[in-house]
């Protein structure tokens, strides 16, 4: 049997269509229901569906009044405040193209982005970097908020395939790229509601992530509003140790975060400690593979299950476990119903099930990006015939479950064998005293490379014991030959381990 999943396409996106109109389609019906809560231990800022919808459409009207037109880019330089989703949806409502960015970007990074996208407007919060000489008007948060009470704009309805927003991804090359997404991207996200979340209208979903990350923006805000649920985010300054308190106090039913946040929560508990989360049904994890040890400790400490998803900026999440169909141990889960997924070999054809290959998404997937902004050649390079090449090395089991083996460029070579860093990391993660570990192929002398394990611990651990631990769990060619303690694993803006930084910074 070949490694391909295709059980039929999802229902087509309606036309004409507007992403923001779809997200807030139930705002009139749910007028007084709380759409968004910003949580702190002593206070919760609340936004009803009516108030949110009015602010979004007022913002769209205000942008039009400033002279912006459909298709104009709006660069977002905002932090984790309510203003972020209001501007994002308000621009889309009126036909503009918002470009969310991290508030932590430096001035040179912002200048590079503005040169690339030529925004018609920059909306900036306090204390964020801006170009030395902005190429367009800069609107403050205070001026943005004055738009919320304006008369509502009409929804800019049109072709669901037209550009709706762009979001920057770091890319494996280290060169950030603007990923273009169509209005239909929100329609495609409906495949996650059952295929990952088990999302219900009655849910109160808390997401602990930055708004400029597609994981937070989609899972934490847009998807809950699409079904009439309540979205919840921590207020600025709330640390991970406080999140269980917020979950109890505000009756959170679903919690979503990256694995690193789960680790921070668990580290704040006493050894062997448990936390009582009476309303929490289950939790969602994405961004990187959660170590099995972290999953087991979370399950024991909270009594709730973790459902993971594999995705990327170009297509969001499309492989997942769910309450209805949990992922088999060691896998990422299954392709969501409606997806067309394959595992391709070097010849561009699906490999037999069980064999390793590159994960690919069929071009017609409604959630797939339109391309990289002004980078037609780079966009074309990511496709092989009708398949988008994700760069993820995986295998597909007989039942269709996907096992993640690592990024294609992170795969290590040991004596001609390809070795997954995730497999090595999983084997070393339960060594006593190891808090985190990353496996990387490093060059020890010209032309000679070995597998190295970089680990985070309170002190240097015995190398002989580490080697014995690896030998008991891994074939010889998979075992690290070097062990190096570091203070912290380098991570990118999306919290994924930056193995390239370890590889390039290695010194024997």
N, C-alpha and C positions, 0 to 999 in steps of 0.2 A: 504494500500500500504506500502511495506517495504522500509526502508531507504537504498537503493542501487542505484548507478548510473553506468550503463554499456551500452554504445551505440556503442560498437565496438572498437577494438584495433587500434592504429595508424599504419601507414605503417611501416614495419620492418626496422631496421637499416641496411644499406648496409654492405656488407662484401667483401673483407677486408676493414678496416676502421681505421682512425686515427683522434682523436679529433681536433688536431691542423690543420691538412689538411682540415678538414671540415670548421673550423672557417675562414681560409684564402683561401678558394677555389676560391674566386673571385678576389684575389689580382692582378693577371696578367691583368684581364679584366679592373679593376678599378685602374690601376697602379698609376696614378697621383692624384686620389681623396684623400682627407684628411680622414684618418682612425681614428686618435686620435689627440685631442687638449687638452693641459694642460693650464687651464685658470687662469689669474690673471687680476686685473683691468687695467693694463698697458701693458700686454704682453701675447701672446699665443704661446706655443711651439707646433709645428705642425709636425705630422708624416704622410706621405702618405702611401697608401696601399703597394706600392713597397718597401719603406724604412722599414716599419714594417715587412713585410714578409721576406725580406733579413736578417734583424737583428735576427728574430726568427730562421731561418734555419741556419744562421751563428753560433748562439749560440748552436744549436744542434750539429753542426759539431765540435765546440770547446770542448764541453763536451765529445764527443766521443774521441777526440784527447787526452784528459786528462786521458783516460783509463776507463771512466765510460761505463757501458753497460746497455742495456735494462733491466728494472726491478729495477735498483739501485734507492734508494731514495735520493732526493736532498732537503735539508732543507732550506727553504727560510726565511731569517731574513732581510727583506727589508721594507722600508716605502712606502708611496704613491708616487712613481716615475714611470716613463715609464719603468724602468728596471724590475719592478715587472711582468707585463704581458709578456714581452719579455722572461724572464727566464721561466715563467710558461709554455708558449707555446713552447719555444725552447726545454725544457726538454721532454715534451710530444711528440714533433715532432720526436725526436731521440729515443723514447721508454722508457725514464726514468720516474720516478714517483715524481713529485714535491710535496712538503708538505708546503703550505703557512702557516705562523704563524703571529700573531700580533707583530708589532715592540715594543709593550709595555710590552711584557712578561719579567718577571724577570729571573735572572740567575738560581735559583732553578727550575722554570717552564721549562726553555729551557733544562736544564740537564735531567729532567724527560722525556721530549719528545725525546731527542737524545738517551736515554737509551732504549726507547720503539721501535723506528723505525730504529735504527742503520743506519744513513745516510752514503752514500759514499762521500758526499760533502755538506758543508754548505756555502751558499752565503750570505754575511752579508753587510749591509750598515753601515755607521758610527754611533757611539753612540747607538748601540743596544746591549742588553745583549747576551752573549755567554757562553757556558760551561767553567768552570775554566780550564779544560783540554779537549779540543775538541777531539772527538774520530776519527776525519777524517780531511782532508784538509779543510781550510777555504779560500774561494775566496772573494776578495774585489769587490766592485762595479766597481772600476777602471779596474780591471782585467776582470770582466764580459764584460764591454763595448768593450774591445779589441777583443772580439769574434764576434762582430756584423758584421764585414767586412770580415769574413772568407767565403770560398766557401760554398754554401748551402749543408746541409745534405739531404739525401733522406728521404722521409716520412717513418716512421716505421709503415707499414700497418700490420694489423692482426685482430684477433678476436675482434669484438666490445665489447664483455663481459670481456675482460682482464682489469686489473687495469690500470687506467690512472693517478689518483692523489688522494691524501688524504687531508682532511681538518679537523681541530680540532673543536669539538663542546663542549660547556661547560657541557651540560647534566644537568638534574634536580638533580642529586645526587651531583653535584659539582665536580665530577671527570672527567676532560676532556678526550674525547675519539677521536681517529683518525677514521674518517668516510671514508671508501674506496669507490671511485666512478669509474665506468667503462668508457671507451671511448664513449659508447653509450649514456652517460648522456647528451651530447650536442645535440644529435639527438632528445632526448625526450623534450628538451627545446623548440623545434619548436611549441609545443602545447601552449606555452605562447604567441607566437607572435601575434596571433589573440585573444586567450582566455584571455589575460590580457592587453598587451601593445597597440595593434593596430599598431604594428611596421611596418614602411615603409622604403624603401631604401633611401628616401629623408630626413629622420629624422636626427636631431642633438640632441642626448640624453645626458643630463648632469646628472651625478650621484654623490651625495655628501655622500660618505661612504668610509670606509677603504677597500683596495683591498683584504685583507685576508678574508673578509666576503663574503660568497657565493652570497649574494644578489648583492653586488657591482661587484664582478668578473663576474657573469653571466649576470645580467641585464644591468650593466654599460659598459661592454667591449665585452664579447664573443658574446652575442646575436646581438648587432648592427653590429659587423664585419661579422657575419654569413649571414646577409642580405645585406651587402654593405652600411650600414649607417655610420654616423660619431659618434664616442664615445667621450665624453668630461668629464673631471674631473677637480675640482678646484686644483690649485697649493697649495703646502704645505703652511699653515699659513692663507689661505683665510677663513674668518669667515662667519657664516650663514647670517649675516646682509648684506654681500656683494653679495650674490648669485643672488638676483633680478637684480642687475646691470649687472652681467655677463650674465644672461639670455637675457637681452635686447641687450647688446653690441655684443653678439656672436650668435644671432638669434636662441636660443635654442627652439626646438619644443616639446621635452619631458623632464620632470624633474622627477628624482626618488630619494627618501630619506626615512629615517625612520620618524615616526611621530614627534619625538623630534626635528628634524631639521625644520620641518614645523612650530612648535611652536616657535622656536628661530627666524625664519624669521618674523613671525607675531608680536612677541614682539618688534622687532626693528622698526616696522612701528608706526607712530603716532596713537593715539586712533581713531578708525573708519577710519583709513587711507587705501588707496588703492595703488596698484602698477601696472603700465602699462607694460604688457608682451605681446607685439603684435604678436609674432610668436608662443607662447606657445599654443599647442593644448590641452593638459591635463597633469596631473601629476600622478605618481605612488607611492604608499606607501606600505611598508611591514615591518616586524620585530615585530610589536605589533599592536593591534587594535587602530586605530585612534579615539580619542573621537569625538563624533558628533559635539560638540561645536567647536573644531578645524577645522573640515571639513567645517562647515557653515561659519566660519570667513574667511577661505581660499577662498571659493567660492565667497564670497562677495568682498574680497580684490583684487582678481585677475581675476574673471570671468571665471575661469577654474574649471573643475571637477576633483575630486580625485578618482582614481580607485585603490582599495586595493587588496592584495593577502595574502593568508595564506599558509605558507610553513614551511620547516624545513631543516636542513643541510642534513638529510638523503634522501630527495627527492626534495629539492628546493621548488618552489611554484607550487601548483596544484589546489587550489581553488581561484577563483578571479572574480571580476567584470571587465567589459571591455567596451570600447565605443560601441561595437556592442550589448552588453547585460549587462547593468549596474546592479549592485547589488541592490536588494530591500533594503530599509532603515533598518538599524540594523543588516544586514547580511554581511558575507564576500564575497558573490557572489556564483558562481556555479562551479561545477567540470568542468575542461577544457575538451573539446572534445578529446576523446582518452583515458581518464582516466577511471579506474574502482575503485569506491569509495563506502564504506559502513559505516554505523553507527551501531556499534555492542553493544549488551547488555552484561551483566555479563556472559551469557551462550555462548558467542562467535557468536551469530546469529544476523542478522540485526533486529533492533527494528522497530516498526511501525513509519511511518513518523510523525514528531512532537514530538516524545519522545527523551529524552536525552540519549546519549551513547558515546562510544569512536570512534573517527574518525579512519578509517582503510583504507589502500591502498593495492590493490591486488598485490601479489608477482611479477607477470610478468611485472609490470609497468617498461618501459625501463629507467625511471629516478630514480628508486629506487636504493639505495646503495647496494654494494656487502656485506657489513658487517662492523663490527668494527675490526680494526687491532689487530690480535692476541687475540681476545676475542670472541671465538666461542660460549661460553655459554651465554654471554651477548647478542650477536646477536640473538641467538635462543630464548631468553626470550622476544624479541620484536615482535615475530611472534605468531600468533594463527592460526594453519593450514596454509592456503594460504594467510593470511592477516597480513600486517605489522601494528602494533599498534602504533599510533602516540603519544598517551598520551594526546591528546586534547579532551576535552569534548565538544560535539556539538549536534545540532539537525538539521534534514533535513526537509525542508518544502515540501508541496505538489508539488511545482514547481521545487524541487531539490535544492533550495537555502540553503546554510549552515549558520547556526547561531552559532557563537563561544561562548562558555560558560566558557572557562578557561582551563588551564592545569589541567589534571586529579589530579595531586598532589597539585594543588592550590585550588581545590574546597573546600569550607567550609561546615561545618556541623552545622546546627542550629536546635536543637530539633529534630534531625532525618531527617531533610530536607537538601538536598544538595543545596548549594547556590553558584552561580557564582560570583567571585570577580569582573568580568567585569560589571555585572549588577549593583552591588552596586556602583562601581566607576562611571559608567555612570550617575547614579541618583544623586551623590554628586558633580559631576564635575562643574555644573552650579551654585553652591552656590556662591554668591558674595564674591570675594576675594580669592577663591580657585584657584590656578594655576595648581596644579596637585594633584591627590589623588590615593592611593592604599588601597585596602581592604584586610585584612589578618585575619585569625582565630588565636587568641593568647590565651595562657594559663594564666589565672589570678590567679589561685591557683591549686594545684595538682588535675588533673582530671576535672577541670572546664575551659571551653573555651568559648570565646565570639568573635563576629566580631568586629574588630577595623578598624577605618579609619585613615590612616596616610595622612596628607595633607601638601602641601607646600603653604605658604601664608606669607605676610609681617609681620603679627602679629597674636597672638592668636585670634581665632574667638569664639564667644559665643557658648558654648556647647548646651544650650537650643535651640538656633536658628538652629544649625546644626541638632539636633535631630528632631525638627519640620519639617525641610526640608526633612529629610529621611522619616519621618512618612507620609508625603504627597505624597511620590513617591514609597514607598516600603511596601510590606506586613511586618507585625510586625517581623516575624522570620528572615527577611532579613536585618533588620535595624541594623546599628552599635550600639554597646553599649558603645564604647570608641572612643574618638576623640583625636588625638595627632598631634600637629604641629611639623614638622621637616624641616630642612634647604633644603634638596633635597632628592628625592627618589633614593635609591640605584639601580644601573643598572649594568648589566653584559656587557661583551665586545661587545655583539650584540645589546646593547641599550634596551634590555627588562628589565622591572621592576623585581628586584631581591626580590620577596616576601619572599623567604626563609630567607634572611638577616634581613628583618623586623621582621619576626616571631621569629627567634632565638635571636635577639637582644632586644626583647621587655622586658621592666621592668615596672611593675605596680607602 
